[in-house]
Amino acid sequence: MSILTGGRKHEEELTVLATLRNYGTSRLLPFLKNYHPIVHVLLVGTIMARAASSMSMPFLAIYLSRESHLSPLLIGAIVGLGSLAGTVGGFVGGALSDRLGRKRIMMIALFGWVVVFIGFGLAQAPLVFMLLNMLNGLCRSLYEPVSQALMADVTEKDKRLKVFSLRYIAINVGVAVGPLLGAYFGAFEAWLPFIITGFIYLLYTILLYMLLQKFGIQSIEGDQRSGITVGSAWKVIVNDRVFRLYTSGAIIGSIGYSQMTVTLSQYIEQSVAQGATLFALLMSLNAVTVVLFQAPLSRWSERREPIASIIAGNVMFALGDVGYAFSHNWTMFMISMFLFTLGEILNYPAANVLIDRLAPDGMRGTYFGAQSFSNLGHFMGPLIGGYILSKWGGSPLFSTLAVVTLFSSFFYFKGEQLHKIVQKTRTKTVN
């Protein structure tokens, strides 16, 4: 009797496994068919790259304080210069990718990252650390907008929001895994995560080059490449009033968002017991929330205009900030981070769609690269936030940021209105 029961149980298990396998295949195959192989390559590469960089970069300040004995102010300047370098690099790299091709710029950025991370592991002099982190910011500003532009190049317009959402999930999967690996390897030697990161980037660079060649990057670039120069690209961007309004909204929004990794940690340390442990938990909650909720919120966004998702995202950012301002225990901070993260999920992919929609043919790299001007907000934000936190405390800081973040919606809204007017004018002119 037990043998028969065991046999039936085994058959049932096989049936369940077969059902799950068929379900997974039925979901996976359409996904693979709907998007160009280059999109899959870049998504997997995004997970690898973000896991590698988050394995080392969150520990850079700690590493610098231990190995170089620099002052906190100088360490802050070294870290901040990465964002500042990226402000210019993103625009220049994006414009050059429209002229020279996506692959060339991406390879330059990836080889630069190999130098950066191996250099972090070997460097001793403060000036070398400063130059390496500036190169790190430059590499990120070259690679990320160009990879986004390439994804858009090979994807149909109605599927691009989904692709940008998938990319955002990939980023957060990497960010969720990376710090844990970094803490593990860092327990052996402080420099080890940086060296491992450098070799992971080297491996990814070689694999990406081979796969791009295999999947016909040259023919794609031949269709997308234009003769635009950096100077002419700058004139187009400066004269695009809609883009200026979108960028203003992004800069103001970045001032608020940048507090999450800088002043929030200090505020939590002051407000609750074991604040450092809570902050680490909040960072994990942020990444996990993105992975779990990106798909359902992406479906909600696909049925609406991008501006609706951006405004809804800013409202969630503001609710999260208000929550931080009045949180006094772990549970309240975790609820606030959850709301804040929902704002991320709604806001960032939709902002990418706005830029993709705005970019003329042959200038997609330029426009995505010019998004890096929002790094001004990431540079100014910690300075402004640190000043308010030291003068008036955390509650006034995050209450103010809630208002500032909502104000960024005004610029997006005005930009959207102007975009519709421009589109109507062009339609009448053509007709």
LUMLUMZA-251878 format. One record per residue (C-alpha): residue in three letters; x negated, y negated, z negated. Coordinates in Angstrom, 3 decimals, padded with zeros to 6 digits. Example, Ala and Ser with C-alpha at 12.3 -4.5 7.8 and 13.67 -1.06 7.14 Angstrom:
<rs>
+-----+----------+----------+----------+
!  aa !       px !       py !       pz !
+-----+----------+----------+----------+
! ALA ! -012.300 !  004.500 ! -007.800 !
! SER ! -013.670 !  001.060 ! -007.140 !
+-----+----------+----------+----------+
</rs>
This chain:
<rs>
+-----+----------+----------+----------+
!  aa !       px !       py !       pz !
+-----+----------+----------+----------+
! MET !  000.000 !  000.000 !  000.000 !
! SER ! -002.761 ! -002.436 ! -000.947 !
! ILE ! -004.627 ! -001.538 !  002.263 !
! LEU ! -001.547 ! -002.353 !  004.352 !
! THR ! -000.992 ! -005.590 !  002.443 !
! GLY ! -004.633 ! -006.509 !  002.901 !
! GLY ! -004.374 ! -005.786 !  006.621 !
! ARG ! -001.292 ! -007.986 !  007.013 !
! LYS ! -002.975 ! -010.736 !  005.024 !
! HIS ! -006.011 ! -010.531 !  007.299 !
! GLU ! -003.775 ! -010.719 !  010.388 !
! GLU ! -001.948 ! -013.728 !  008.939 !
! GLU ! -005.265 ! -015.456 !  008.267 !
! LEU ! -006.382 ! -014.786 !  011.845 !
! THR ! -003.066 ! -016.160 !  013.131 !
! VAL ! -003.435 ! -019.323 !  011.057 !
! LEU ! -007.037 ! -019.794 !  012.216 !
! ALA ! -006.012 ! -019.293 !  015.846 !
! THR ! -003.200 ! -021.817 !  015.439 !
! LEU ! -005.556 ! -024.370 !  013.907 !
! ARG ! -008.110 ! -023.722 !  016.631 !
! ASN ! -005.506 ! -024.174 !  019.361 !
! TYR ! -004.206 ! -027.331 !  017.656 !
! GLY ! -007.698 ! -028.740 !  017.394 !
! THR ! -008.418 ! -027.859 !  021.038 !
! SER ! -005.136 ! -029.430 !  022.178 !
! ARG ! -006.067 ! -032.659 !  020.388 !
! LEU ! -009.765 ! -032.647 !  021.312 !
! LEU ! -009.532 ! -031.920 !  025.033 !
! PRO ! -007.215 ! -034.865 !  025.878 !
! PHE ! -009.469 ! -037.118 !  023.794 !
! LEU ! -012.540 ! -035.987 !  025.739 !
! LYS ! -010.743 ! -036.414 !  029.070 !
! ASN ! -009.285 ! -039.850 !  028.297 !
! TYR ! -012.628 ! -041.549 !  027.710 !
! HIS ! -015.837 ! -041.681 !  029.721 !
! PRO ! -018.680 ! -039.446 !  028.439 !
! ILE ! -020.748 ! -042.570 !  027.761 !
! VAL ! -018.113 ! -043.641 !  025.208 !
! HIS ! -018.546 ! -040.317 !  023.372 !
! VAL ! -022.341 ! -040.648 !  023.495 !
! LEU ! -022.194 ! -044.165 !  022.022 !
! LEU ! -019.696 ! -043.167 !  019.322 !
! VAL ! -021.895 ! -040.290 !  018.153 !
! GLY ! -024.922 ! -042.549 !  018.401 !
! THR ! -023.145 ! -045.208 !  016.325 !
! ILE ! -022.645 ! -042.693 !  013.517 !
! MET ! -026.323 ! -041.675 !  013.694 !
! ALA ! -027.604 ! -045.240 !  013.855 !
! ARG ! -025.411 ! -046.587 !  011.054 !
! ALA ! -026.115 ! -043.597 !  008.812 !
! ALA ! -029.830 ! -044.128 !  009.402 !
! SER ! -029.833 ! -047.880 !  008.782 !
! SER ! -027.515 ! -047.673 !  005.755 !
! MET ! -029.841 ! -044.999 !  004.385 !
! SER ! -032.479 ! -047.693 !  003.977 !
! MET ! -031.178 ! -051.284 !  004.351 !
! PRO ! -028.970 ! -051.350 !  001.181 !
! PHE ! -032.108 ! -050.541 ! -000.799 !
! LEU ! -034.303 ! -053.157 !  000.895 !
! ALA ! -033.946 ! -055.767 ! -001.863 !
! ILE ! -034.730 ! -053.177 ! -004.543 !
! TYR ! -037.661 ! -051.873 ! -002.494 !
! LEU ! -039.066 ! -055.382 ! -002.016 !
! SER ! -038.801 ! -056.213 ! -005.718 !
! ARG ! -040.632 ! -053.002 ! -006.647 !
! GLU ! -043.288 ! -052.883 ! -003.951 !
! SER ! -044.038 ! -056.537 ! -003.227 !
! HIS ! -043.175 ! -058.271 ! -006.559 !
! LEU ! -041.557 ! -061.155 ! -004.672 !
! SER ! -039.233 ! -063.615 ! -006.406 !
! PRO ! -035.434 ! -063.090 ! -006.051 !
! LEU ! -035.209 ! -066.312 ! -004.026 !
! LEU ! -037.824 ! -065.153 ! -001.517 !
! ILE ! -036.233 ! -061.715 ! -001.291 !
! GLY ! -032.887 ! -063.395 ! -000.562 !
! ALA ! -034.528 ! -065.505 !  002.139 !
! ILE ! -036.096 ! -062.419 !  003.747 !
! VAL ! -032.761 ! -060.586 !  003.814 !
! GLY ! -030.852 ! -063.653 !  005.037 !
! LEU ! -033.250 ! -064.351 !  007.910 !
! GLY ! -032.101 ! -061.136 !  009.575 !
! SER ! -028.604 ! -062.562 !  010.092 !
! LEU ! -029.998 ! -065.912 !  011.188 !
! ALA ! -032.216 ! -064.294 !  013.844 !
! GLY ! -029.246 ! -062.292 !  015.069 !
! THR ! -027.200 ! -065.444 !  015.665 !
! VAL ! -029.317 ! -066.430 !  018.651 !
! GLY ! -030.371 ! -062.945 !  019.707 !
! GLY ! -026.853 ! -061.658 !  020.294 !
! PHE ! -025.998 ! -064.342 !  022.845 !
! VAL ! -029.329 ! -064.084 !  024.675 !
! GLY ! -029.226 ! -060.281 !  024.713 !
! GLY ! -025.628 ! -060.195 !  025.927 !
! ALA ! -026.356 ! -062.648 !  028.740 !
! LEU ! -029.469 ! -060.721 !  029.776 !
! SER ! -027.501 ! -057.465 !  029.806 !
! ASP ! -025.121 ! -058.998 !  032.355 !
! ARG ! -028.119 ! -059.881 !  034.512 !
! LEU ! -030.608 ! -057.052 !  033.881 !
! GLY ! -028.280 ! -054.185 !  032.907 !
! ARG ! -026.993 ! -052.690 !  029.658 !
! LYS ! -029.451 ! -049.788 !  029.455 !
! ARG ! -032.601 ! -051.916 !  029.523 !
! ILE ! -031.461 ! -054.199 !  026.670 !
! MET ! -030.229 ! -051.270 !  024.564 !
! MET ! -033.533 ! -049.417 !  024.953 !
! ILE ! -035.511 ! -052.522 !  023.958 !
! ALA ! -033.350 ! -052.914 !  020.840 !
! LEU ! -033.658 ! -049.250 !  019.843 !
! PHE ! -037.439 ! -049.138 !  020.275 !
! GLY ! -037.584 ! -052.365 !  018.260 !
! TRP ! -035.675 ! -050.629 !  015.447 !
! VAL ! -038.219 ! -047.798 !  015.439 !
! VAL ! -040.950 ! -050.381 !  014.829 !
! VAL ! -038.860 ! -052.159 !  012.175 !
! PHE ! -038.133 ! -049.182 !  009.947 !
! ILE ! -041.513 ! -047.520 !  010.185 !
! GLY ! -042.967 ! -050.975 !  009.528 !
! PHE ! -040.839 ! -051.386 !  006.382 !
! GLY ! -042.238 ! -048.106 !  005.094 !
! LEU ! -045.860 ! -049.119 !  005.715 !
! ALA ! -045.897 ! -052.911 !  005.165 !
! GLN ! -047.383 ! -054.656 !  002.129 !
! ALA ! -047.579 ! -058.386 !  002.949 !
! PRO ! -044.475 ! -060.591 !  002.370 !
! LEU ! -044.900 ! -062.254 !  005.771 !
! VAL ! -044.747 ! -058.849 !  007.478 !
! PHE ! -041.513 ! -057.978 !  005.658 !
! MET ! -040.024 ! -061.304 !  006.746 !
! LEU ! -040.978 ! -060.794 !  010.400 !
! LEU ! -039.735 ! -057.197 !  010.377 !
! ASN ! -036.327 ! -058.155 !  008.994 !
! MET ! -036.003 ! -060.936 !  011.563 !
! LEU ! -036.770 ! -058.325 !  014.229 !
! ASN ! -034.161 ! -056.064 !  012.595 !
! GLY ! -031.486 ! -058.760 !  012.910 !
! LEU ! -032.555 ! -059.418 !  016.487 !
! CYS ! -032.335 ! -055.720 !  017.405 !
! ARG ! -028.861 ! -055.377 !  015.915 !
! SER ! -027.683 ! -058.494 !  017.725 !
! LEU ! -029.017 ! -057.071 !  020.999 !
! TYR ! -027.736 ! -053.517 !  020.645 !
! GLU ! -024.249 ! -053.906 !  019.172 !
! PRO ! -022.643 ! -056.391 !  021.596 !
! VAL ! -024.246 ! -054.662 !  024.590 !
! SER ! -022.977 ! -051.234 !  023.480 !
! GLN ! -019.498 ! -052.750 !  022.970 !
! ALA ! -019.630 ! -054.276 !  026.441 !
! LEU ! -020.706 ! -050.939 !  027.936 !
! MET ! -017.813 ! -049.151 !  026.209 !
! ALA ! -015.421 ! -051.708 !  027.670 !
! ASP ! -017.053 ! -051.379 !  031.120 !
! VAL ! -016.177 ! -047.680 !  031.333 !
! THR ! -012.733 ! -047.827 !  029.647 !
! GLU ! -009.357 ! -048.859 !  031.050 !
! LYS ! -007.974 ! -052.085 !  029.596 !
! ASP ! -005.022 ! -050.517 !  027.803 !
! LYS ! -007.342 ! -048.077 !  025.980 !
! ARG ! -009.980 ! -050.552 !  024.798 !
! LEU ! -008.356 ! -051.330 !  021.442 !
! LYS ! -008.431 ! -047.597 !  020.710 !
! VAL ! -012.114 ! -047.419 !  021.686 !
! PHE ! -013.006 ! -050.384 !  019.479 !
! SER ! -011.070 ! -048.782 !  016.626 !
! LEU ! -012.919 ! -045.479 !  017.122 !
! ARG ! -016.213 ! -047.367 !  017.103 !
! TYR ! -015.240 ! -048.976 !  013.813 !
! ILE ! -014.455 ! -045.541 !  012.343 !
! ALA ! -017.847 ! -044.285 !  013.564 !
! ILE ! -019.587 ! -047.207 !  011.862 !
! ASN ! -017.920 ! -046.433 !  008.554 !
! VAL ! -018.563 ! -042.695 !  008.751 !
! GLY ! -022.252 ! -043.539 !  009.075 !
! VAL ! -022.090 ! -046.121 !  006.277 !
! ALA ! -020.337 ! -043.633 !  003.972 !
! VAL ! -023.044 ! -040.994 !  004.431 !
! GLY ! -026.179 ! -043.130 !  004.736 !
! PRO ! -026.561 ! -044.593 !  001.214 !
! LEU ! -026.207 ! -041.138 ! -000.362 !
! LEU ! -029.010 ! -039.811 !  001.844 !
! GLY ! -031.063 ! -042.912 !  001.099 !
! ALA ! -030.694 ! -042.460 ! -002.647 !
! TYR ! -031.677 ! -038.788 ! -002.305 !
! PHE ! -034.810 ! -039.378 ! -000.227 !
! GLY ! -035.710 ! -042.519 ! -002.197 !
! ALA ! -035.900 ! -040.413 ! -005.351 !
! PHE ! -039.031 ! -038.767 ! -003.896 !
! GLU ! -040.808 ! -041.855 ! -002.500 !
! ALA ! -039.459 ! -045.420 ! -002.144 !
! TRP ! -040.823 ! -045.708 !  001.419 !
! LEU ! -039.480 ! -042.348 !  002.645 !
! PRO ! -035.955 ! -043.470 !  003.706 !
! PHE ! -037.469 ! -046.154 !  005.945 !
! ILE ! -039.817 ! -043.726 !  007.692 !
! ILE ! -037.030 ! -041.157 !  008.193 !
! THR ! -034.759 ! -043.905 !  009.560 !
! GLY ! -037.451 ! -044.896 !  012.060 !
! PHE ! -037.776 ! -041.348 !  013.364 !
! ILE ! -033.978 ! -040.920 !  013.608 !
! TYR ! -033.842 ! -044.044 !  015.772 !
! LEU ! -036.677 ! -042.706 !  017.923 !
! LEU ! -034.772 ! -039.447 !  018.452 !
! TYR ! -031.547 ! -041.316 !  019.257 !
! THR ! -033.384 ! -043.591 !  021.728 !
! ILE ! -034.741 ! -040.609 !  023.667 !
! LEU ! -031.401 ! -038.762 !  023.671 !
! LEU ! -029.416 ! -041.853 !  024.672 !
! TYR ! -031.782 ! -042.582 !  027.567 !
! MET ! -031.443 ! -039.023 !  028.888 !
! LEU ! -027.652 ! -038.969 !  028.548 !
! LEU ! -027.166 ! -042.397 !  030.137 !
! GLN ! -029.214 ! -041.209 !  033.105 !
! LYS ! -027.149 ! -038.021 !  033.321 !
! PHE ! -023.784 ! -039.810 !  033.225 !
! GLY ! -024.585 ! -042.353 !  035.926 !
! ILE ! -025.423 ! -045.558 !  034.081 !
! GLN ! -027.148 ! -046.957 !  037.180 !
! SER ! -023.983 ! -046.875 !  039.289 !
! ILE ! -021.960 ! -048.417 !  036.439 !
! GLU ! -024.495 ! -051.187 !  035.967 !
! GLY ! -024.532 ! -051.797 !  039.703 !
! ASP ! -020.801 ! -052.533 !  039.557 !
! GLN ! -020.993 ! -054.713 !  036.427 !
! ARG ! -024.285 ! -056.583 !  036.845 !
! SER ! -024.136 ! -060.266 !  037.787 !
! GLY ! -026.711 ! -062.873 !  038.675 !
! ILE ! -025.928 ! -065.082 !  035.692 !
! THR ! -028.808 ! -066.696 !  033.797 !
! VAL ! -028.971 ! -067.495 !  030.077 !
! GLY ! -028.651 ! -071.208 !  030.883 !
! SER ! -025.571 ! -070.818 !  033.061 !
! ALA ! -024.048 ! -068.414 !  030.535 !
! TRP ! -024.522 ! -071.023 !  027.810 !
! LYS ! -022.670 ! -073.611 !  029.914 !
! VAL ! -019.739 ! -071.248 !  030.432 !
! ILE ! -019.521 ! -070.428 !  026.723 !
! VAL ! -019.805 ! -074.065 !  025.611 !
! ASN ! -017.095 ! -075.158 !  028.041 !
! ASP ! -014.704 ! -072.357 !  027.099 !
! ARG ! -012.407 ! -074.066 !  024.593 !
! VAL ! -010.527 ! -070.857 !  023.787 !
! PHE ! -013.761 ! -069.075 !  022.913 !
! ARG ! -014.840 ! -072.006 !  020.730 !
! LEU ! -011.605 ! -071.762 !  018.750 !
! TYR ! -011.945 ! -067.990 !  018.346 !
! THR ! -015.569 ! -068.416 !  017.240 !
! SER ! -014.608 ! -071.088 !  014.705 !
! GLY ! -012.084 ! -068.687 !  013.228 !
! ALA ! -014.701 ! -065.916 !  013.142 !
! ILE ! -017.294 ! -068.108 !  011.388 !
! ILE ! -014.816 ! -069.211 !  008.711 !
! GLY ! -013.660 ! -065.619 !  008.250 !
! SER ! -017.278 ! -064.458 !  007.931 !
! ILE ! -017.890 ! -066.919 !  005.105 !
! GLY ! -015.233 ! -065.082 !  003.133 !
! TYR ! -016.148 ! -061.563 !  004.210 !
! SER ! -019.863 ! -061.997 !  003.425 !
! GLN ! -019.073 ! -062.318 ! -000.293 !
! MET ! -018.184 ! -058.621 ! -000.409 !
! THR ! -021.811 ! -057.487 ! -000.376 !
! VAL ! -023.445 ! -060.419 ! -002.179 !
! THR ! -021.493 ! -062.428 ! -004.765 !
! LEU ! -018.908 ! -059.710 ! -005.455 !
! SER ! -021.603 ! -057.413 ! -006.870 !
! GLN ! -022.828 ! -060.182 ! -009.194 !
! TYR ! -019.286 ! -061.062 ! -010.274 !
! ILE ! -018.443 ! -057.425 ! -011.038 !
! GLU ! -021.670 ! -057.027 ! -013.003 !
! GLN ! -020.613 ! -059.986 ! -015.166 !
! SER ! -016.949 ! -058.972 ! -015.512 !
! VAL ! -016.788 ! -055.269 ! -016.380 !
! ALA ! -018.854 ! -052.602 ! -018.092 !
! GLN ! -021.069 ! -050.528 ! -015.791 !
! GLY ! -020.523 ! -053.048 ! -013.019 !
! ALA ! -023.282 ! -051.648 ! -010.770 !
! THR ! -021.656 ! -048.209 ! -010.812 !
! LEU ! -018.260 ! -049.719 ! -010.026 !
! PHE ! -019.681 ! -051.712 ! -007.117 !
! ALA ! -021.233 ! -048.566 ! -005.605 !
! LEU ! -017.838 ! -046.852 ! -005.947 !
! LEU ! -016.119 ! -049.800 ! -004.254 !
! MET ! -018.503 ! -049.575 ! -001.286 !
! SER ! -017.651 ! -045.899 ! -000.903 !
! LEU ! -013.926 ! -046.694 ! -001.227 !
! ASN ! -014.307 ! -049.283 !  001.530 !
! ALA ! -015.832 ! -046.766 !  003.954 !
! VAL ! -013.425 ! -043.946 !  003.091 !
! THR ! -010.388 ! -046.224 !  003.474 !
! VAL ! -011.519 ! -047.232 !  006.960 !
! VAL ! -011.954 ! -043.596 !  008.004 !
! LEU ! -008.529 ! -042.553 !  006.636 !
! PHE ! -006.400 ! -045.543 !  007.658 !
! GLN ! -007.980 ! -046.682 !  010.933 !
! ALA ! -005.882 ! -044.330 !  013.100 !
! PRO ! -002.399 ! -045.192 !  011.732 !
! LEU ! -003.121 ! -048.928 !  011.597 !
! SER ! -004.604 ! -048.767 !  015.080 !
! ARG ! -001.324 ! -047.293 !  016.367 !
! TRP !  000.523 ! -050.166 !  014.669 !
! SER ! -001.811 ! -052.699 !  016.304 !
! GLU ! -001.527 ! -051.169 !  019.779 !
! ARG !  002.185 ! -052.085 !  019.852 !
! ARG !  001.471 ! -055.737 !  019.062 !
! GLU ! -000.562 ! -058.660 !  020.332 !
! PRO ! -004.147 ! -058.825 !  018.961 !
! ILE ! -003.405 ! -062.171 !  017.278 !
! ALA ! -000.721 ! -060.487 !  015.135 !
! SER ! -003.268 ! -057.944 !  013.872 !
! ILE ! -005.812 ! -060.669 !  013.127 !
! ILE ! -003.349 ! -062.772 !  011.121 !
! ALA ! -002.087 ! -059.677 !  009.254 !
! GLY ! -005.718 ! -058.748 !  008.560 !
! ASN ! -006.460 ! -062.208 !  007.176 !
! VAL ! -003.433 ! -061.959 !  004.885 !
! MET ! -004.803 ! -058.648 !  003.537 !
! PHE ! -008.253 ! -060.230 !  003.101 !
! ALA ! -006.636 ! -063.038 !  001.097 !
! LEU ! -004.659 ! -060.601 ! -001.072 !
! GLY ! -007.875 ! -058.712 ! -001.768 !
! ASP ! -009.663 ! -061.930 ! -002.729 !
! VAL ! -006.845 ! -062.957 ! -005.064 !
! GLY ! -007.064 ! -059.493 ! -006.574 !
! TYR ! -010.807 ! -059.906 ! -007.175 !
! ALA ! -010.196 ! -063.289 ! -008.784 !
! PHE ! -007.873 ! -061.819 ! -011.422 !
! SER ! -009.311 ! -058.296 ! -011.835 !
! HIS ! -010.706 ! -057.290 ! -015.223 !
! ASN ! -010.957 ! -053.499 ! -014.974 !
! TRP ! -011.956 ! -050.756 ! -012.551 !
! THR ! -008.424 ! -049.993 ! -011.334 !
! MET ! -007.650 ! -053.602 ! -010.411 !
! PHE ! -010.927 ! -053.989 ! -008.530 !
! MET ! -010.293 ! -050.753 ! -006.620 !
! ILE ! -006.779 ! -051.858 ! -005.602 !
! SER ! -008.207 ! -055.198 ! -004.482 !
! MET ! -010.903 ! -053.481 ! -002.406 !
! PHE ! -008.275 ! -051.248 ! -000.801 !
! LEU ! -006.238 ! -054.297 !  000.288 !
! PHE ! -009.366 ! -056.096 !  001.460 !
! THR ! -010.402 ! -053.073 !  003.554 !
! LEU ! -006.997 ! -052.922 !  005.248 !
! GLY ! -007.792 ! -056.459 !  006.404 !
! GLU ! -011.030 ! -055.203 !  007.972 !
! ILE ! -009.234 ! -052.419 !  009.823 !
! LEU ! -006.659 ! -054.797 !  011.287 !
! ASN ! -008.956 ! -057.720 !  012.004 !
! TYR ! -012.195 ! -056.585 !  013.627 !
! PRO ! -011.030 ! -054.282 !  016.449 !
! ALA ! -008.347 ! -056.832 !  017.412 !
! ALA ! -010.959 ! -059.620 !  017.505 !
! ASN ! -012.992 ! -057.503 !  019.929 !
! VAL ! -009.935 ! -057.129 !  022.158 !
! LEU ! -009.485 ! -060.926 !  022.231 !
! ILE ! -013.076 ! -061.381 !  023.401 !
! ASP ! -012.814 ! -058.569 !  025.963 !
! ARG ! -009.631 ! -060.107 !  027.365 !
! LEU ! -011.225 ! -063.538 !  027.566 !
! ALA ! -014.493 ! -062.503 !  029.249 !
! PRO ! -014.647 ! -063.043 !  033.047 !
! ASP ! -015.875 ! -060.190 !  035.251 !
! GLY ! -019.652 ! -059.909 !  035.085 !
! MET ! -019.880 ! -061.789 !  031.760 !
! ARG ! -018.608 ! -059.234 !  029.258 !
! GLY ! -022.073 ! -058.830 !  027.708 !
! THR ! -022.408 ! -062.606 !  027.379 !
! TYR ! -019.111 ! -062.967 !  025.540 !
! PHE ! -019.651 ! -060.023 !  023.223 !
! GLY ! -023.167 ! -061.279 !  022.543 !
! ALA ! -021.882 ! -064.764 !  021.779 !
! GLN ! -019.756 ! -063.214 !  019.026 !
! SER ! -023.003 ! -063.160 !  017.051 !
! PHE ! -022.495 ! -066.881 !  016.406 !
! SER ! -020.185 ! -065.685 !  013.629 !
! ASN ! -023.409 ! -064.687 !  011.828 !
! LEU ! -023.606 ! -068.345 !  010.820 !
! GLY ! -020.777 ! -067.524 !  008.429 !
! HIS ! -022.703 ! -064.533 !  007.069 !
! PHE ! -025.712 ! -066.797 !  006.515 !
! MET ! -023.801 ! -069.689 !  004.917 !
! GLY ! -021.362 ! -067.540 !  002.957 !
! PRO ! -023.752 ! -066.170 !  000.314 !
! LEU ! -025.217 ! -069.659 ! -000.246 !
! ILE ! -021.779 ! -071.253 ! -000.695 !
! GLY ! -020.486 ! -068.324 ! -002.741 !
! GLY ! -023.550 ! -068.214 ! -004.972 !
! TYR ! -023.220 ! -071.928 ! -005.705 !
! ILE ! -019.500 ! -071.717 ! -006.603 !
! LEU ! -020.070 ! -068.567 ! -008.675 !
! SER ! -022.854 ! -070.194 ! -010.707 !
! LYS ! -020.955 ! -073.476 ! -011.203 !
! TRP ! -017.358 ! -072.376 ! -011.762 !
! GLY ! -017.274 ! -068.574 ! -011.953 !
! GLY ! -015.705 ! -065.708 ! -010.023 !
! SER ! -011.992 ! -066.535 ! -010.308 !
! PRO ! -012.303 ! -069.994 ! -008.676 !
! LEU ! -014.683 ! -068.519 ! -006.075 !
! PHE ! -012.369 ! -065.774 ! -004.822 !
! SER ! -009.223 ! -067.891 ! -005.126 !
! THR ! -010.892 ! -070.492 ! -002.892 !
! LEU ! -012.010 ! -067.809 ! -000.441 !
! ALA ! -008.437 ! -066.538 ! -000.117 !
! VAL ! -007.382 ! -069.994 !  001.127 !
! VAL ! -010.445 ! -070.298 !  003.393 !
! THR ! -009.757 ! -066.919 !  005.013 !
! LEU ! -006.124 ! -067.819 !  005.711 !
! PHE ! -007.324 ! -071.091 !  007.249 !
! SER ! -009.370 ! -069.134 !  009.820 !
! SER ! -006.046 ! -067.836 !  011.214 !
! PHE ! -005.245 ! -071.391 !  012.320 !
! PHE ! -008.184 ! -071.407 !  014.761 !
! TYR ! -007.276 ! -067.991 !  016.163 !
! PHE ! -003.658 ! -069.100 !  016.569 !
! LYS ! -004.614 ! -072.340 !  018.354 !
! GLY ! -007.003 ! -070.390 !  020.565 !
! GLU ! -004.242 ! -067.944 !  021.481 !
! GLN ! -001.858 ! -070.782 !  022.342 !
! LEU ! -004.474 ! -072.429 !  024.550 !
! HIS ! -005.279 ! -069.098 !  026.224 !
! LYS ! -001.621 ! -068.648 !  027.225 !
! ILE ! -001.518 ! -072.174 !  028.659 !
! VAL ! -004.687 ! -071.524 !  030.680 !
! GLN ! -003.293 ! -068.216 !  031.966 !
! LYS ! -000.035 ! -069.872 !  033.080 !
! THR ! -001.969 ! -072.624 !  034.861 !
! ARG ! -004.134 ! -070.072 !  036.705 !
! THR ! -001.044 ! -068.077 !  037.718 !
! LYS !  000.630 ! -071.189 !  039.194 !
! THR ! -002.575 ! -072.127 !  041.008 !
! VAL ! -002.851 ! -068.663 !  042.590 !
! ASN !  000.790 ! -068.667 !  043.629 !
+-----+----------+----------+----------+
</rs>
